[in-house]
Amino acid sequence: MASISLPTAKHTLPSSLNAQIPKTLLSQKLPHLPKSSQSQFCGVKLSHSSNLAVPSSSFNKSSIFAKVTKGSVPPAFTLKDQDGRNVSLSKFKGKPVVVYFYPADETAGCTKQACAFRDSYEKFKKAGAEVIGISGDDPSSHKAFAKKYRLPFTLLSDEGNQIRKEWGVPSDLFGALPGRQTYVLDKNGVVQLIYNNQFQPEKHIDETLKFLQSA
């Protein structure tokens, strides 16, 4: 019986991401950059000296299955805000709260998302809800980000991404890109909505507002 050999599959970028990269850029060689320089790509800050590797299967499992689910009470936390003050999740109990995890300050998608929350902030307040943004950036980065874009809500610093891990926020691109996930907690601290969309950051505002206004 003749044997058939199949070509080995290669990892490729998702089509939605590939479509965002101009063909002219793909066909050009990037100039050599110093090791210390950094670039920002789709919400993540990468050092040119670092190598991205496909994580092991055990890491993939932890990045796919979220620990926090609808109807559950998420792990409590106390983190520093953009002014260096400690803020606990329990502070917001008694009113709905929107907790959104985003990759990084000053990246294109995250800036769009933050500004969209800003522009709709009064609508969230009218619905009785507070908004909290969380990323791994330090408080000074959050302070500059909030000041530059006049963000009226709280930004919390999850350095080391410990809370992101405890909540089980899934990653994208084989774990290379921190996930963009939003949770809506009711006044009792129970999760009522989970929304994940990496490449359409402004949709997080539409979906959470729609849910809050219909509740």
N, C-alpha and C positions, 0 to 999 in steps of 0.2 A: 504494500500500500504506500502511495507517495505521501511524503510528509509536507506540510505547509508551514512555512515560517511567517509569523506576523511581525510587522515593524513595531519597535518599542515606542510606546506613547511618550511624548515629551510634554512637560508642563508648559502651558501657555497662559498669558494673561487673559482674564475674562474679556469677552467681546465688548462689554459696556465700557471697560477701562481702555481697551485698545482703541476704541472709537474716539476717545478723548485726546489721543496723541497724534498730532499732524503727521502725515506721511513724509513730508519733507524732513521732519525731525528724525524720524525713524531711519531715513536713508543716509543721514549725516553721522560722521564720527564726532563724538563729544570731545572738546578740548581737554587736555590734561589739567587737572585742578590739584591744588595742594591738599595734602592729607587732612589738614585742619579745617578745610572749608566744608560747608554743609549745604544741602539743597532741600527743598520742600516739595513733596510729590504726593498729591491726592490725600493731604491731611496727615502726612507723617514726615518727620525730620530725619534724614538719613545722613550719616557721615560717609564721605567717599572712600574712606579707608576701611569701612566695615564690609563684610561679605554676608549676603543673605543666603541662608541655606533652608531647604525644605525641612520643616520640623519633623520629629519622629511621629509615629502613629499615635503614641500616647498623648503627645501635645495636641495633635489634631482633635482627639476626643474631647479634651478639656476645653478647646476653643469652640467646639461646635455645640455642646450641650450646656445650656444656661442653667445655673443653679436656682436662680430666682424665677419663679413662674407666676402666672396669673393666679390670684387667690392666696398667694403666700405673703408672709411678712419678711421683707429682706433684712439682711444683717445690718445692725446699727453701725454708725460710724461717727467719728469726730475728726474733722479735718480743718486745716487753716484756710481762711478765705483770702481774697486779694489784698486785704489790709493786715494780714497776719494774725487775725483773731480766730480762736477755736470755735467752730460751728458744728453742732451735733444734729443728726437727722431728727432726733426726738423733739428738737426745738419747734419743728413745723407740725407736730401732731395736733389735730383739731381742725385742720384745713387740708384741702387737696394740695399735693405738691408734685411738680414735674421735675424729675431728676434725669438730666440727659448727659450721657457719657460721650465725649468727642475726642478725636485723636490728638490735636495740638493747637495751641494758639497761633494766630497769624498765618494759617494755611488757608488756601482759597475756599475750600468747602466749609471749614469750621468758621471762617469769618462770615460767610453767607448765612450759615445757620444762626450764629450769635446775633447778627443784625436783624434777622427775621424774627427771632424771639424778642429783640428790643422793640421792633416796630409793632409787634402785637402784644407787648407787655401789658398795656392797659386792658386789653380783652381778657388776658389771663387773670388780672387783678379783679376784673368785673365778675369773672367766674369763681372768684374766691380762692384762686390757686397761687402758690408761690413757684418760682422757677429757680432751679439750681443747675449750674453747669459744672461738670467734673472732668478733669484731664490730669495727666501726669506732670504738667508744667508746675514750676514753683510759684509761690505767691507773688514774687516780683514780676514774673512774666504775666500772670493774671492781671496784676494791677495796671501794667502798661497796656495790655490788650483791652481791658475794660475802659480805661481812660481814653484811648485812641478812638474807640467806637461808641463811647457814651453808653455803656451797657448798664442798665439800672438794676440788674439782678445779681445774685451771689455766684461767684466762681470759686470752686474748691480745689485745693491742690492734693492730688492723690499720688505723691511721689513714690515711685516703686510699684505703682499700679496695684497696690494691695487690695483696695476696695473693689476695683475692677475685677480682680480675680475672685474675690469672695462673692460678688454678685453673679459671676459667671458670664460676663459680657463677652460674646463671641468675637473672634478676630476675623480679618479678611486676608486674602492673598497668602494662603498657607501660613497664617500667623504673623506675617510681616507687618500688617497694617492694623493698628488698634481699632476695634469696632466702634461704630456710631450707633448707639442704642438709647432709646428713651423709655422711661417708666413713668406711669401716672399712678400715684398712691392716693387712696382716699383719706378722709379725715381720721380714720383709725389706723393708718399706716399699712393698709393692705393693698397690694398691687392689683390694679384693675385693668391696666393696658400696658403692653410691651410693643414697641415699634422699632424695627431695625431697617435702616436704608442708608448704605454707605455713600452712594453716588448721587442721591437727591436729598441733600441736607435740609432744604426748606420744607420738604414734605413732612418732617417731624412736627413742625409748627401746625400745619394744616390738620394732621391726624389727631394731635393731642387737643387742639382747640375744639375740633368737631366732637370729640368724645366728652370733653368737659361741659360744653354747651348743651349737649343732649342728656347729660346725667341728671 
